[in-house]
Amino acid sequence: MATDGEWKLVLETPIGPQEAQLSIKTKSTTAFDGVMNGPAGQQTFEGAIDGDTLTWQTDITNPMPLTLEFTVKVEGDALSGEAKLGMFGVAPVTGARA
């Protein structure tokens, strides 16, 4: 699965859509490193690859401290899935290769 590169994400949160830039670099067939830049600042993280599904989590402090847990499926130049927003439930995530 070709996941390396830049992605534009949209997270549909309770406070409105939040856009972020995601940079992914594959480490192995089952792991990757990433950097996410968005309204909450920049976060680095490590993630897992399972077939066409990517999972990772990152901690943000703005607008409040939360751990975001992402699960997305990559299909060509698009991705879709969800992010758990701590106590605020689950938000849909969509994205496209930038």
Secondary structure, 3 states (H helix, E strand, C coil): CCCCEEEEEEEEECCEEEEEEEEEEECCCCEEEEEEEECCEEEEEEEEEECCEEEEEEEECCCCCEEEEEEEEEECCEEEEEEEEHHHCEEEEEEEEC
